[in-house]
Amino acid sequence: MLSKVLVTWGAALACPASAFVPSQGLQHSPELRATTAVGASDEAAPQDSRSGLGATATAAGLCLAAAGAVAAKKRSARTQRRYTTQVILPALQWIKTGLKLGELQATELRAKNLAGVDVLVGKDGSGKLFCVANLCPHIGTPMSEGADVIGDVIVCPLHGSSFKVTTGELIDWCPTPFIIGPLTGFVVERKNLAVFEVRSSFFGGDIEVLVDTNAKRAYEADYWKGLLDAQGKDDGTFY
């Protein structure tokens, strides 16, 4: 039997692969069947491996696409919460400052934040109560950090801008320091100082200020609208 197999394999080596046909007896040989099965399994293994890699890549692509869609939806939701075309109307309300009328001396100033609004409560040179914005309209310097009250005029501690405490009217715009003050004032539009209504209760002397409780919300809405307008919409268009 072994000699027969050797003769057959010798003929196969001498002939082209396409012309080789094993004999009838060799086709039914257990040795050949085992060899053929091993070769077929070796050829099928790379194909199965390639199929598995393809399925893995497809699944990974689907996961990435789903994650991108979820992230885009979250970004859109955040944008919708922050961007609004709604007109936010003022909501005026008397709010207690926590100060008593008797606590303040003439020309004394106290800074407070009421419903998100920075105000400065004080008394003028004659002891009359007033309330103005704490931030100077020039570049937002806190007036509470060293402002002087001279009569019924308040003077910004940084560049010396002065305003009437009763009306907020601008008197002088950035006169100091020499050269630097006027230069910084030249690039900023001149504005009056905001003034708030203020009162003290008859019993107890509690100081209250009339403020717009929607002022902060309106400011933030305008801020986000401007920021998102500059960026444009998600679809490439603009608001």
C-alpha positions in Angstrom: 0.0 0.0 0.0 2.8 2.4 0.9 4.6 1.8 -2.4 1.3 2.5 -4.3 1.0 5.9 -2.5 4.6 6.8 -3.3 4.1 6.0 -7.0 1.0 8.1 -7.2 2.6 11.1 -5.5 5.6 10.8 -7.9 3.3 11.0 -10.8 1.6 14.1 -9.3 4.9 15.9 -9.0 5.8 15.1 -12.6 2.4 16.3 -14.0 0.7 19.8 -13.9 -1.6 20.3 -10.9 -4.6 20.6 -13.2 -4.0 17.3 -14.9 -3.5 15.3 -11.7 -6.4 13.1 -10.7 -5.9 10.6 -7.9 -6.7 7.0 -8.5 -9.9 5.5 -7.3 -8.3 3.7 -4.5 -6.4 6.7 -3.3 -9.6 8.8 -3.2 -11.1 6.5 -0.7 -7.8 6.3 1.3 -8.3 7.4 5.0 -4.9 9.1 4.9 -5.8 11.3 2.0 -9.2 12.1 3.4 -7.6 13.3 6.6 -5.0 15.4 4.7 -7.7 17.0 2.5 -9.9 17.8 5.6 -6.9 19.5 7.3 -6.1 21.6 4.2 -9.8 22.7 3.9 -9.9 23.7 7.5 -6.7 25.7 7.1 -8.2 27.6 4.1 -11.5 28.3 5.9 -9.7 29.6 9.0 -8.5 32.9 7.4 -11.9 33.5 5.8 -13.6 33.1 9.2 -11.1 35.4 10.8 -11.7 38.1 8.1 -15.5 37.7 8.6 -15.1 38.2 12.3 -12.9 41.3 11.9 -15.5 42.8 9.5 -18.3 42.2 11.9 -16.3 43.8 14.7 -15.5 46.9 12.6 -19.1 47.3 11.6 -20.3 47.1 15.2 -17.6 49.7 16.3 -18.8 52.0 13.5 -22.4 51.8 14.6 -21.4 52.5 18.3 -19.4 55.6 17.3 -22.3 56.9 15.1 -24.7 56.4 18.0 -22.4 58.2 20.4 -22.0 61.1 18.0 -25.8 61.4 17.6 -26.3 61.5 21.4 -23.6 64.2 21.8 -25.1 66.3 19.1 -28.5 66.0 20.7 -27.1 67.1 24.1 -25.3 70.1 22.5 -28.5 71.1 20.7 -30.5 70.9 24.0 -28.0 73.1 25.8 -28.2 75.6 23.0 -32.0 75.7 23.1 -31.9 76.3 26.8 -29.5 79.2 26.5 -30.7 80.8 23.3 -34.0 82.6 23.4 -35.8 85.3 21.4 -38.2 85.9 24.2 -38.4 89.5 25.4 -37.7 89.5 29.1 -39.6 92.3 30.7 -38.5 94.2 33.9 -39.9 92.9 37.2 -39.5 95.7 39.7 -39.6 94.8 43.4 -38.7 96.5 46.7 -35.9 94.4 48.3 -34.5 94.9 51.8 -30.8 95.6 51.9 -30.2 94.5 55.5 -29.1 98.0 56.4 -30.7 100.4 58.9 -31.0 104.1 58.2 -29.2 104.9 61.4 -26.2 102.8 60.6 -25.0 105.0 57.8 -23.2 108.2 58.4 -23.0 111.2 55.9 -20.8 110.3 52.8 -20.6 106.6 53.9 -21.1 103.9 51.3 -22.2 100.3 51.5 -22.2 97.8 48.6 -25.0 95.3 48.2 -26.0 92.7 45.6 -29.8 92.5 45.3 -31.3 89.9 43.0 -28.1 89.8 41.0 -27.8 93.6 40.8 -24.8 95.4 42.3 -25.9 98.6 44.1 -24.2 101.1 46.3 -26.3 102.5 49.2 -25.0 105.7 50.9 -25.7 109.2 52.2 -24.6 112.4 50.6 -22.9 115.3 52.3 -26.1 116.5 53.9 -27.1 113.0 55.1 -29.7 112.3 52.4 -30.1 108.6 51.5 -29.3 107.6 47.9 -28.6 104.4 45.9 -26.6 104.2 42.6 -25.0 101.4 40.6 -21.8 100.1 42.2 -20.0 99.7 38.9 -18.6 102.7 37.1 -20.0 102.9 33.6 -16.5 103.5 32.2 -14.9 100.1 32.7 -16.8 98.6 35.6 -14.7 99.7 38.5 -16.4 99.0 41.8 -17.3 102.4 43.3 -17.2 100.9 46.7 -13.5 100.5 46.5 -12.6 104.0 47.5 -15.2 106.3 45.8 -15.5 109.8 47.4 -18.8 111.5 48.1 -18.5 115.3 47.8 -21.9 117.0 48.5 -24.3 115.3 46.1 -21.5 114.0 43.7 -19.8 110.6 43.7 -16.3 110.3 42.3 -14.9 107.1 40.8 -11.7 106.0 42.6 -9.9 104.9 39.4 -10.1 107.6 36.8 -12.0 110.3 38.7 -15.3 110.2 36.7 -18.0 112.0 38.7 -21.7 111.8 38.7 -24.7 113.3 40.5 -26.1 110.8 43.1 -29.6 112.1 42.6 -29.9 111.7 38.8 -26.8 109.8 37.8 -25.9 112.7 35.4 -22.3 112.6 34.2 -20.2 115.6 35.4 -16.7 114.7 34.4 -15.3 111.8 32.4 -11.9 110.2 33.3 -9.9 113.3 34.1 -7.2 111.5 36.0 -4.4 110.4 36.0 -3.0 112.9 33.6 -3.0 111.8 29.9 -3.7 108.1 30.8 -7.2 108.9 32.2 -8.4 110.8 29.2 -7.0 108.2 26.8 -8.9 105.4 28.5 -12.0 107.5 28.5 -11.7 108.3 24.8 -12.2 104.7 23.7 -15.3 104.2 25.8 -18.7 105.8 25.2 -19.7 108.3 27.9 -22.6 107.2 30.0 -24.5 108.3 33.1 -24.5 106.4 36.3 -27.6 104.2 37.0 -29.7 105.4 39.9 -32.2 103.3 42.0 -35.1 104.4 44.1 -34.4 103.9 47.7 -36.5 104.3 50.9 -36.5 103.5 54.6 -39.3 102.0 56.5 -41.2 104.2 59.0 -40.9 101.5 61.7 -37.4 100.1 62.2 -35.6 102.2 59.5 -35.0 99.3 57.2 -33.5 100.4 53.9 -35.2 99.0 50.8 -34.2 99.4 47.1 -36.4 99.1 44.0 -34.6 96.8 41.6 -35.4 94.8 38.5 -35.3 91.2 39.5 -35.2 90.1 35.9 -32.1 92.3 35.1 -29.6 89.5 35.4 -31.7 87.1 33.4 -32.1 89.7 30.6 -28.4 90.4 30.6 -27.5 86.7 30.3 -30.0 86.1 27.6 -28.5 88.9 25.5 -25.0 87.6 26.2 -25.8 84.0 25.1 -27.7 85.3 22.0 -24.7 87.4 20.9 -22.3 84.5 21.5 -24.4 82.0 19.7 -25.1 84.4 16.8 -21.4 84.7 16.3 -20.9 81.0 16.2 -23.9 80.3 13.9 -26.3 77.4 14.0 -25.4 73.7 14.0 -26.6 73.3 10.4 -24.2 76.0 9.2 -26.6 78.8 8.9 -26.9 81.9 11.2 -29.6 83.2 13.5 
